[in-house]
């Protein structure tokens, strides 16, 4: 699987658990590039979490749920646009060149 560099910031519709109940939310995030000089890898920082009817619910989310939300958003944005078709097409073209069918 090829990795894609995320945009610098964005918004992702996802879910989060608050007080034991799952809610549909929009997570607003900013990309944080790697900083090898201080041994920090690339990632994202959640800057706000909003619900359609209630506005920002950022302060209501526990640190454990915020960590889970960051991981969920990172998994989504670090592979953004990858549906597997590009890898399949590349492998097929490589196979065709090796067999002389191209």
C-alpha positions as CSV (number, residue, x, y, z in Angstrom):
1,X,0.0,0.0,0.0
2,X,1.3,3.4,-0.9
3,X,1.2,6.1,1.7
4,X,-0.1,9.5,0.9
5,X,1.0,12.7,2.5
6,X,-2.1,14.3,4.1
7,X,-3.1,17.9,3.4
8,X,-2.1,20.5,6.0
9,X,-5.5,20.6,7.6
10,X,-9.0,19.3,7.1
11,X,-12.3,18.1,8.4
12,X,-13.5,14.5,8.6
13,X,-17.0,13.2,9.4
14,X,-16.6,10.4,11.9
15,X,-17.8,9.4,15.4
16,X,-16.7,9.8,18.9
17,X,-17.8,8.4,22.3
18,X,-18.8,10.9,24.9
19,X,-20.0,9.6,28.3
20,X,-20.5,6.1,26.9
21,X,-22.6,7.2,23.9
22,X,-21.4,7.4,20.3
23,X,-22.1,10.6,18.4
24,X,-21.6,11.6,14.8
25,X,-19.1,14.5,14.7
26,X,-16.9,16.4,12.4
27,X,-13.2,16.3,13.5
28,X,-11.1,19.3,12.5
29,X,-7.4,18.5,12.3
30,X,-4.0,19.9,11.4
31,X,-1.1,17.9,10.0
32,X,2.0,17.8,12.1
33,X,5.1,16.9,10.0
34,X,7.9,14.7,11.5
35,X,10.5,16.3,13.6
36,X,13.4,13.9,13.6
37,X,15.7,16.2,15.5
38,X,13.4,15.8,18.6
39,X,12.4,12.2,17.8
40,X,8.8,13.0,16.9
41,X,7.0,11.2,14.1
42,X,4.4,12.7,11.8
43,X,0.8,12.8,12.8
44,X,-2.2,15.0,13.3
45,X,-3.6,17.2,16.0
46,X,-7.3,17.5,16.5
47,X,-8.1,21.2,16.8
48,X,-11.9,21.0,17.2
49,X,-14.7,18.5,17.3
50,X,-18.2,19.7,16.3
51,X,-21.7,18.2,16.3
52,X,-24.3,19.4,13.9
53,X,-26.8,20.7,16.5
54,X,-24.5,21.4,19.5
55,X,-21.4,23.1,18.0
56,X,-18.1,22.3,19.5
57,X,-17.9,19.4,21.9
58,X,-14.1,19.3,22.1
59,X,-14.0,20.0,25.9
60,X,-16.5,17.1,26.6
61,X,-14.2,14.4,25.1
62,X,-12.0,12.4,27.5
63,X,-8.3,12.1,26.8
64,X,-8.7,8.4,26.0
65,X,-11.4,9.1,23.5
66,X,-9.4,11.9,22.0
67,X,-6.5,9.5,21.5
68,X,-8.9,7.0,19.8
69,X,-10.3,9.8,17.6
70,X,-6.8,11.0,16.6
71,X,-5.9,7.4,15.6
72,X,-9.1,7.0,13.6
73,X,-8.6,10.3,11.8
74,X,-4.9,9.6,11.1
75,X,-5.7,6.2,9.7
76,X,-8.2,7.8,7.3
77,X,-6.2,10.8,6.2
78,X,-2.8,9.0,5.9
79,X,-4.3,6.7,3.3
80,X,-6.6,9.3,1.7
81,X,-7.5,8.5,-1.9
82,X,-6.1,5.0,-1.7
83,X,-8.8,2.5,-2.8
84,X,-6.3,-0.2,-3.9
85,X,-7.0,0.3,-7.6
86,X,-3.7,2.1,-8.2
87,X,-1.7,-0.7,-6.6
88,X,-3.6,-3.3,-8.6
89,X,-3.0,-1.4,-11.8
90,X,0.7,-1.0,-11.1
91,X,1.1,-4.7,-10.3
92,X,-0.8,-5.6,-13.5
93,X,1.5,-3.3,-15.6
94,X,4.6,-4.8,-14.0
95,X,3.3,-8.4,-14.6
96,X,2.6,-7.5,-18.3
97,X,6.1,-6.1,-18.8
98,X,7.7,-9.3,-17.2
99,X,5.6,-11.6,-19.4
100,X,6.0,-9.5,-22.6
101,X,2.3,-9.0,-23.0
102,X,2.6,-5.2,-22.9
